[in-house]
Amino acid sequence: MKNARFIYPRHKVIAPALVLLFMLAARVPLAVADAATSFDMKSAWKAIELRAREFENLLRKGDAMALSHMYTEDAEILTGGAPTSSGRAAVAAALQGNVDAGITISQFTTTGLWGNKDLLVEQGTGMFASVDGARKSFGRYLLVWKNVDGQWLIFRDTWFPDPKPKLEKTGD
């Protein structure tokens, strides 16, 4: 045994190396696919801000039908003190009711946005006013946006009006 050499069988080295190589090779396409489908919240925030400006502009024009197309076919508007408006036709009717009441000015500020490539939840504050600038409602909202064929549409719309401030009497 003086000249005997320790020989490690090649298959015990090559087989694990090949398995490791295949595992690494299989992982590379997954990493590329993950990177290609990653979700960019900053871009989503900008897209939602643009949609808010579009809503404001369409309301200013009094175009309830165009406004309703910012909503999904199965959208719902949920506001306190009013029945739920379900479906795009009901949403259009609710929006037309606001326009008919003289509400053609709105301003929205997004304060939070959460979600993924399919659904976003937007939290914010807003105001509705008549054409003469008289405030009709000020409050907070939650919108659920749904990505439909690459376009963000409103899936659920909620409005929480803040109570009107009480006027305090001054000195007697």
Secondary structure, DSSP 8 states (H G I E B T S, - for coil): --S------HHHHHHHHHHHHHHHHHHHHHHHHHHHT---HHHHHHHHHHHHHHHHHHHHHT-HHHHHTTEEEEEEEEETTS--EESHHHHHHHHHHHHHTTEEEEEEEEEEEEE-SSEEEEEEEEEEEETT--EEEEEEEEEEEEEETTEEEEEEEEEEE-----------
